Amino acid sequence: MNREIKEKYWMPVVRRHKTGAWEALDAGYTENHRAYHTWEHVAGMLEKLSGFSNLSTRSDIIVVSVFWHDVVYRTQNQDGSQRPDYENVRDSGELFRQYTLLNKSDADAVYDLIMATANHLQARAEKHYYAGFADDLDLFLDLDLSSLASPWEEFVEDLARIRTEFWWAPEVVFCSIQLQILKNFAKDDVRLYRRAETSRIWRDAARANLERCISELQKRIAELSSV
């Protein structure tokens, strides 16, 4: 898959990076501990972006952001504690900065898009690097959460992959972590998808998946707690 991604999506932006950028990306997305945050996730976002290309002002900025946004991903610190996702996002942004050849404004735009994934629901464009940047940020975040609207079987498979990445956590701990995340996404006052066009397509399916998964996680936690 990474070869297909390289030919189709990376080659148009390769000159905006220093030598070794692709190797750094490939090393990250093919790490042994990964199951969900892999090239498959990147490819899914890029394919959906192609379908919504008419919505973006700077699709090139979004493409570069997709490539780098999860390049650093670890669930556990060296001391065995859970690693905050913010640190993964921050380190992904810093690794991007090491390899970018974009001008400062465009590089800052990509960095801000990457950092927005640390807090999907509250993220906002603090600076407008170009006309349409805020809308591009919204589209990028929608793409990152698009898998929540997958068919139920795929949704369950994605959760299982994330469980693999949290292999070290007791099941009740993992279920509790995921339950809190999904509850936040499922709140009535949350606008899960920011763009009207993506919301129209993904919102109802995502909410159905979230409600079903929350119910099943609650049941599973109750079962584990009663043992």
C-alpha positions as CSV (number, residue, x, y, z in Angstrom):
1,M,0.0,0.0,0.0
2,N,2.8,2.5,0.8
3,R,4.1,2.2,-2.7
4,E,0.7,3.1,-4.2
5,I,0.4,6.0,-1.8
6,K,3.9,7.2,-2.7
7,E,3.2,7.2,-6.4
8,K,-0.3,8.7,-6.3
9,Y,-0.1,11.2,-3.4
10,W,3.5,11.7,-2.3
11,M,5.2,12.4,-5.7
12,P,3.2,15.7,-6.2
13,V,4.5,17.0,-2.9
14,V,7.9,15.4,-2.7
15,R,9.8,18.5,-3.8
16,R,8.3,20.4,-0.8
17,H,10.4,18.1,1.5
18,K,14.0,17.5,2.3
19,T,15.7,14.2,1.3
20,G,14.8,11.4,3.7
21,A,11.2,12.7,4.4
22,W,9.5,9.6,2.8
23,E,11.8,7.3,4.7
24,A,10.9,9.0,8.0
25,L,7.2,8.7,7.2
26,D,7.5,5.1,6.2
27,A,9.5,4.2,9.3
28,G,6.7,5.7,11.4
29,Y,3.6,4.3,9.8
30,T,5.1,0.8,9.6
31,E,6.2,0.4,13.2
32,N,5.4,-3.0,14.6
33,H,3.1,-1.7,17.4
34,R,0.8,0.0,15.0
35,A,-2.5,-1.5,13.8
36,Y,-4.8,1.5,13.2
37,H,-2.5,4.5,12.8
38,T,-0.8,3.0,9.7
39,W,-0.5,3.8,6.0
40,E,-4.1,2.4,5.6
41,H,-5.4,5.3,7.8
42,V,-3.4,7.8,5.7
43,A,-4.6,6.3,2.4
44,G,-8.2,6.4,3.6
45,M,-8.0,10.1,4.3
46,L,-6.3,10.9,1.0
47,E,-8.8,8.9,-1.0
48,K,-11.7,10.8,0.7
49,L,-10.0,14.1,0.2
50,S,-9.9,13.3,-3.6
51,G,-13.7,12.9,-3.4
52,F,-14.0,16.3,-1.7
53,S,-11.4,18.1,-3.7
54,N,-13.9,20.8,-4.7
55,L,-14.3,21.8,-1.1
56,S,-10.6,22.6,-0.4
57,T,-8.8,25.9,-1.1
58,R,-5.3,24.4,-0.7
59,S,-5.5,20.7,-1.1
60,D,-1.8,20.5,-1.2
61,I,-1.6,21.9,2.4
62,I,-4.2,19.2,3.5
63,V,-2.3,16.4,1.7
64,V,1.0,17.3,3.5
65,S,-0.9,17.5,6.8
66,V,-2.4,14.1,6.3
67,F,1.0,12.6,5.6
68,W,2.5,13.9,8.8
69,H,-0.3,14.1,11.3
70,D,0.2,10.6,12.9
71,V,3.8,9.9,11.9
72,V,4.7,9.8,15.7
73,Y,2.2,7.6,17.5
74,R,2.9,5.7,20.8
75,T,0.4,4.8,23.5
76,Q,2.9,4.2,26.2
77,N,5.8,6.0,27.8
78,Q,9.0,4.3,28.7
79,D,8.0,4.1,32.3
80,G,4.8,2.2,31.4
81,S,2.4,5.1,31.8
82,Q,-0.1,6.1,29.2
83,R,1.3,8.6,26.7
84,P,-0.9,11.6,26.2
85,D,-2.0,11.9,22.6
86,Y,-1.0,15.6,22.6
87,E,2.6,14.5,22.8
88,N,2.2,12.3,19.7
89,V,0.6,15.2,17.8
90,R,3.3,17.7,19.0
91,D,6.1,15.4,18.0
92,S,4.5,14.7,14.6
93,G,4.4,18.4,14.0
94,E,8.0,18.8,15.0
95,L,9.1,16.0,12.8
96,F,7.3,17.6,9.9
97,R,9.2,20.8,10.6
98,Q,12.5,18.9,10.4
99,Y,11.8,17.8,6.8
100,T,9.7,20.6,5.2
101,L,10.9,22.9,2.5
102,L,7.7,24.9,2.5
103,N,7.8,28.7,3.1
104,K,7.2,29.8,6.6
105,S,3.5,30.6,6.2
106,D,2.6,27.3,4.5
107,A,4.7,25.4,7.0
108,D,2.9,27.1,9.8
109,A,-0.4,26.3,8.2
110,V,0.5,22.6,8.0
111,Y,1.7,22.6,11.6
112,D,-1.5,24.2,12.8
113,L,-3.6,21.6,11.0
114,I,-1.5,18.8,12.6
115,M,-1.9,20.3,16.0
116,A,-5.6,20.6,15.6
117,T,-5.9,16.8,15.8
118,A,-4.9,17.0,19.5
119,N,-8.4,18.4,20.3
120,H,-10.7,17.7,17.4
121,L,-13.8,19.2,18.9
122,Q,-12.4,22.5,20.2
123,A,-9.8,23.2,17.6
124,R,-10.2,26.5,15.7
125,A,-8.1,28.4,13.2
126,E,-6.2,30.9,15.4
127,K,-4.5,32.5,12.4
128,H,-5.7,32.7,8.7
129,Y,-2.7,31.8,6.6
130,Y,-4.7,32.2,3.4
131,A,-8.3,32.8,2.4
132,G,-10.1,29.6,3.1
133,F,-7.7,28.2,5.7
134,A,-10.3,27.8,8.4
135,D,-12.5,25.8,6.0
136,D,-9.5,23.6,5.0
137,L,-8.8,23.0,8.7
138,D,-12.5,21.9,9.2
139,L,-12.3,19.6,6.2
140,F,-9.0,18.1,7.4
141,L,-10.5,17.3,10.8
142,D,-13.6,15.8,9.2
143,L,-11.4,13.5,7.1
144,D,-9.6,12.4,10.3
145,L,-12.9,11.4,11.9
146,S,-14.5,10.0,8.8
147,S,-13.9,6.4,9.9
148,L,-16.5,6.9,12.7
149,A,-19.1,6.7,9.9
150,S,-17.8,3.4,8.5
151,P,-20.1,0.4,8.2
152,W,-20.5,-1.2,11.6
153,E,-18.2,-4.2,10.8
154,E,-15.4,-1.8,9.8
155,F,-16.0,0.4,12.8
156,V,-15.6,-2.7,15.1
157,E,-12.4,-3.7,13.2
158,D,-11.0,-0.2,13.7
159,L,-11.7,-0.4,17.4
160,A,-10.0,-3.8,17.5
161,R,-6.9,-2.3,15.8
162,I,-6.8,0.5,18.3
163,R,-7.1,-2.2,21.1
164,T,-4.0,-3.8,19.6
165,E,-2.1,-0.5,19.9
166,F,-3.1,-0.4,23.6
167,W,-1.9,-4.1,24.1
168,W,-0.4,-3.2,27.5
169,A,-3.6,-1.8,29.1
170,P,-6.0,-4.1,31.0
171,E,-9.2,-4.5,29.0
172,V,-11.3,-2.6,31.5
173,V,-8.9,0.3,31.3
174,F,-8.9,0.4,27.5
175,C,-12.7,0.2,27.4
176,S,-13.0,3.0,29.9
177,I,-10.6,5.2,27.8
178,Q,-12.5,4.6,24.6
179,L,-15.9,5.1,26.3
180,Q,-14.9,8.5,27.5
181,I,-13.6,9.5,24.0
182,L,-16.7,8.2,22.2
183,K,-19.1,9.9,24.8
184,N,-17.4,13.2,24.1
185,F,-18.0,12.7,20.3
186,A,-21.6,11.6,20.9
187,K,-22.8,14.6,22.9
188,D,-25.9,16.3,21.6
189,D,-24.3,19.7,21.4
190,V,-21.2,18.5,19.5
191,R,-20.9,19.2,15.8
192,L,-19.0,16.1,14.9
193,Y,-18.4,17.1,11.3
194,R,-17.8,20.7,10.6
195,R,-18.4,21.0,6.9
196,A,-22.0,20.8,5.8
197,E,-21.1,18.6,2.9
198,T,-19.3,16.0,5.0
199,S,-21.8,16.1,7.8
200,R,-24.6,15.4,5.4
201,I,-22.9,12.2,4.3
202,W,-21.3,11.0,7.6
203,R,-23.1,12.4,10.6
204,D,-26.0,10.0,10.9
205,A,-23.9,6.8,10.4
206,A,-21.3,8.1,12.8
207,R,-23.8,8.8,15.5
208,A,-25.4,5.4,15.1
209,N,-22.0,3.8,15.4
210,L,-21.1,5.8,18.5
211,E,-24.4,5.1,20.3
212,R,-24.1,1.4,19.6
213,C,-20.4,1.2,20.6
214,I,-21.0,3.2,23.8
215,S,-23.7,0.8,24.8
216,E,-21.5,-2.2,24.1
217,L,-18.6,-0.7,26.0
218,Q,-20.7,0.0,29.0
219,K,-21.9,-3.6,29.0
220,R,-18.4,-4.9,28.7
221,I,-17.1,-2.7,31.6
222,A,-20.0,-3.9,33.8
223,E,-19.1,-7.5,32.9
224,L,-15.4,-7.0,33.7
225,S,-16.2,-5.1,36.9
226,S,-18.4,-7.9,38.2
227,V,-15.8,-10.6,37.9
